[in-house]
């Protein structure tokens, strides 16, 4: 169910989760966005390619290799091909564009940067990559801080700033504001472009009733000094945000959000399936048109 013509959409994707394992360059967010748009994602588990097998991982385990980050056999094809292209001189942007075309995706997909900017979590047991904290250690450690390594020297990937400046509307998905959206808007020049663009900017709150719908957003927000509420989200984005879509559970926060200069739109934001996703997209786009 499509709300906007795919060819008119640009998706700017976080690469802070990218890391190397088994000698391969793994880009979790780029892959899940690309494979979801290609209709290949495993809807039951919410990640991985539908119908994939795990023969290689089983053998890696037998040989003493790390198996904490589950990679299907088709997953591995993406990582093997990406690594080979990067080593031959391709940029991450070029690889992402090649992959989306090969998989029949007509939405343009841009990594936030061609420069590696790994997200590290500083915990009570030490500093580690986000995937180690989240997947291997199941987000069980106390979070003290979050760090984007090398972000000050990074630059937006080709097309990112142009996409922001030339957009008719900009939508921020209800993703983790610290480790999914945060690295993107932290790339030098991106937040300034968001403040300067004439396009209306609408975000959907990932926090409902003080809790995250998915993932460790709450402890990461607290460690970053952001209140884990819809109001905290509004304050975090207030310098560039026009509208925040919040859940009906948080309707009472609407006046405080609007006091920050951000319009609040109240609706059901919980997406159980395609119908709810389409309804939420319509609300967000209508909010953008109303700015």
Rosetta blueprint (number, residue, H / E / L):
1 X L
2 X L
3 X L
4 X L
5 X L
6 X H
7 X H
8 X H
9 X L
10 X E
11 X E
12 X E
13 X E
14 X L
15 X L
16 X L
17 X L
18 X L
19 X E
20 X E
21 X E
22 X L
23 X L
24 X E
25 X E
26 X E
27 X L
28 X H
29 X H
30 X H
31 X H
32 X H
33 X H
34 X H
35 X H
36 X H
37 X H
38 X L
39 X L
40 X L
41 X E
42 X L
43 X L
44 X L
45 X L
46 X L
47 X L
48 X L
49 X E
50 X L
51 X L
52 X L
53 X L
54 X L
55 X H
56 X H
57 X H
58 X H
59 X H
60 X H
61 X H
62 X H
63 X L
64 X L
65 X L
66 X L
67 X L
68 X L
69 X L
70 X L
71 X L
72 X L
73 X H
74 X H
75 X H
76 X H
77 X H
78 X H
79 X H
80 X H
81 X H
82 X H
83 X H
84 X H
85 X H
86 X H
87 X H
88 X L
89 X L
90 X L
91 X L
92 X H
93 X H
94 X H
95 X H
96 X H
97 X H
98 X H
99 X H
100 X H
101 X H
102 X H
103 X L
104 X L
105 X L
106 X L
107 X L
108 X E
109 X E
110 X E
111 X E
112 X L
113 X E
114 X L
115 X L
116 X L
117 X L
118 X L
119 X E
120 X E
121 X E
122 X E
123 X E
124 X L
125 X L
126 X E
127 X E
128 X E
129 X E
130 X H
131 X H
132 X H
133 X H
134 X H
135 X H
136 X H
137 X L
138 X L
139 X L
140 X L
141 X L
142 X L
143 X E
144 X E
145 X E
146 X E
147 X E
148 X E
149 X L
150 X L
151 X H
152 X H
153 X H
154 X L
155 X L
156 X E
157 X L
158 X L
159 X L
160 X H
161 X H
162 X H
163 X H
164 X H
165 X H
166 X H
167 X L
168 X L
169 X E
170 X E
171 X E
172 X E
173 X L
174 X L
175 X L
176 X L
177 X L
178 X L
179 X L
180 X L
181 X L
182 X H
183 X H
184 X H
185 X H
186 X H
187 X L
188 X L
189 X L
190 X H
191 X H
192 X H
193 X H
194 X H
195 X H
196 X H
197 X L
198 X L
199 X L
200 X E
201 X E
202 X E
203 X E
204 X E
205 X L
206 X L
207 X E
208 X E
209 X L
210 X L
211 X E
212 X E
213 X L
214 X L
215 X L
216 X L
217 X H
218 X H
219 X H
220 X H
221 X H
222 X H
223 X H
224 X L
225 X L
226 X L
227 X L
228 X L
229 X L
230 X H
231 X H
232 X H
233 X H
234 X H
235 X H
236 X H
237 X H
238 X L
239 X L
240 X L
241 X L
242 X L
243 X E
244 X E
245 X E
246 X E
247 X E
248 X H
249 X H
250 X H
251 X H
252 X H
253 X H
254 X H
255 X H
256 X H
257 X H
258 X H
259 X H
260 X L
261 X L
262 X L
263 X E
264 X E
265 X E
266 X E
267 X E
268 X L
269 X L
270 X L
271 X L
272 X L
273 X L
274 X H
275 X H
276 X H
277 X H
278 X H
279 X H
280 X H
281 X H
282 X H
283 X H
284 X H
285 X H
286 X H
287 X H
288 X H
289 X H
290 X H
291 X L
